[in-house]
């Protein structure tokens, strides 16, 4: 068990601090953009449509994927394989731990963006004239804005399931890239999963066809990840320690 704990410790040392700095930078950019446009926006929906939250969040997602996918890759003289060999765990065990860790990081990003968006929306209503807002203003914003509704789907359980599946799929794709890169193969699944998450995450109310399509594409990517690791494409020596 200590060997598996060493894998988790290695993952945290490799990416946890940069990830937290990335979240803080994205949050600062979103808050600054939002506050700068607050005085000129006619309504909360108008301000959100200007990209104050969506653009920095999209960049943060892409940079986080790049950060997570880079952990474990061989770079020039820096051979991560040598580090992993000393942990004496199988390649597949490393991939599974990295998959779980990546998924947790993506869920943390989701929670961070949700709390930030909610806090900024509450701040907007607090600074407006009482005649222009009501107790339902924030609630209506989370219904009308595709990004906010994607972050907090309220009663749409299919969207909750979609968000969880996107996190699992993207986490697995980011774990697969270094696994394949150490074998001299390309990990196309990572940009494919990131693109899917980027364009499908904002979702309006009742867009069930978009949700179904995203679930199907995510399932296909998960199947491809499974084939790459446990199918014929996998390396026969995976069950040995690195």
N, C-alpha and C positions, 0 to 999 in steps of 0.2 A: 504493500500500500504506500510506503514511503516513496517508492519509485514513481508512482503515479502522482503523488503530491509534488514531486520535483518537477514534473511536466507542467503542472498548473502554476507553480512558482516561476518557472522559466517563461511561461506565457505572460504572466503579470509583469515580470521585470521587463519584458520586451516591448510591451505596448500599453500598459495601464496608464502610466504618467503622460505619454503623448496623447492618449485618447482623452483624458480629463482636460488637458490643455486645449485640445481641439473643441471639446464641448464648451468650454469657457469662452473661447474665441468666437465660436458660432453664436453663442448666446449674447455676447456683447454686440456683435454685428446686428443681430436681429433686434435687440432692444434699442440700439442706437438708431437704426433705420425706422423702426416703429415710432419712437418718440419724435424723431425729426419730422415725420409726416403727420403726426397727430393733430397739429394745429391747422393743417390745410385740408384734411379729409372731411368730407361732408358726413360720412357715416363710418361705422366700424367695418362694414362689408367693403366699402370703397378702399379703405386703408389696407385691408387684407389682400384685396385684388391687385394692389400695386406691387406685390412681391416682397413685402417687408419681412415676412416669415418664410415664404416658400423658397426664395433664391438662396439665402444662407443655409437653410436646412438641406437643400439638395446638394450644395457644395460640401457640407459637412458629411452627408451620407457617402458621397463618392470618396472623400479623403479618408473617412473611417474604413471603408472597404479596402482602399489601397494600403492603409496601415496594417489592417488585420491580415490581408493576403500576403504581405511582405514578410510576416513573421515565419521563420523556418526556411526561407529561400536562401540558396547559396549565392553569395555575391563576391565574385573575384576570389581573393584569398580567404575570405570569411566563409568557412564551410560549416553550416549549421549541422550537417550530418555528424561531424565530429563531436559537437556538443551533445546531440541526441544519443549518440552511442554510449556516452558515459552514464546516461540515465537508465540504460538497460531495460527498455520497454520496446514493444513491437511498433512498427510503423503505423499499423492500424490503430493501436491504442493512442499514439500521439495524435493522429488525425481525429479520433473521436473526442479526445479531450479538447483539442483545438476547436472542433465543431461546437461543442457545448460552450466553450468560453466565448467564441465569436457570437453565438446566438445570444448569450447573456449581455454582451456589449451592445448589440443591436437593440435589444429590449430596453437597455438603459438609455440609449439614444431616444427611443420612442417615449419613454417616461419623461425624460428631460424636456423634449420638445412639447409634450402635452402640458406639463406644469408651467413652462415658460409662456406658452400661448395663452393658457388660462389666466395667468397672472397679468399679462399685458392687456388682455381684453378687459379684465376687471379694472385695471388702472385707467383704461380709456373711458369706461363708463363713469368712473369716479371724478374725472376731470371735465366731464361734459355738463351742460346745463341740465338740471333735473327734468325739464320739459322735453328734452330731446332723447332721453333714455328711459328705460324702465327695468324692472327686475327680470324681464325676459330677454333683454338685449344680448347678453352673452350666450344664453341658451339658443337664441335664434341664429347667432353667428356660427355656432357649432353645427347647426343644421344647414345653413345656406352656403357656407364656405367649404369647397371640396377638400381642402387641406385639413381644416379643423375637424370636419366630419370623419376624415380618414384617421386622424389622431384619436378622436373620441366618437366612435360610431353609435353611442347611446344604445338604443334597443335593437340595432341591427347585428344580430349574433353572427351572421355570415361574414360581416366585415371584421369582427373580432377574430374569427377563425382564419380569415385571409391574412390579417396582420401577423398572427402567430406563425402561420405557414411561411409567409415571406421571410420572417426573421430566421426560421429554421433553414430555409432554402439558401438564403444569402450567407448565413453562417457556415453552412456546409460547403458552399462554393468557394468561400474565402479560405477554408481549411484545405480544400482539394488543390488549390493552385500551388502552394509550396510542396505538397505531396508529389504532384506531377513534375514540378520544376526540378526537383532533386533527381528526377529520372530522365531529364532532358525532353520533357513533353510540355506542350502548351496547355494552360488551364483556361480555356475559352468560357467555361461555365461561370467564372466570376463576373466578367463584363456583361454576360447575358443576364445573370440574376440581378445585378445592379441596375441594368437598364429596365428590367421588368419592374423592380421595386420603385424606381424613380418615376416612371410614367404611370404606373397603376395605383400608386398609393393615394393621391388625391382622388376622392370619389364622392359624388353627390348622393343624395338620398334616393334610395330605390333603384340604384344602378346595378341590378342583380346580374345582368349579362356581363358587365365588366368584372364583377366578383367571380363569376363562374369561369370566365376565360383566364383570370389570374390564377385561380386554384388549379386549373388544368395545366397551365404552363409551369407552375411551381411543381406540380406532381411529376411532370416530364423531366424537369431539371433534377429533382430528387432521384428519379429512376436512373438518370445518366450518372449522377454521383455514385450511386450504389454499384452500377456496372463498372465504373472506373476503378473502384476500390476492391470490390469483391468478385467482379467478373473476370473474364479472360484478360482484360486490359490491365488488371492488377498484377503486381510483381509476385512471382511464386515464392520469393523469400520473405514476404511480409510477416509471416508468423514467427520469424526469428527476430531476436533483438537486433537493434541497429548496430 
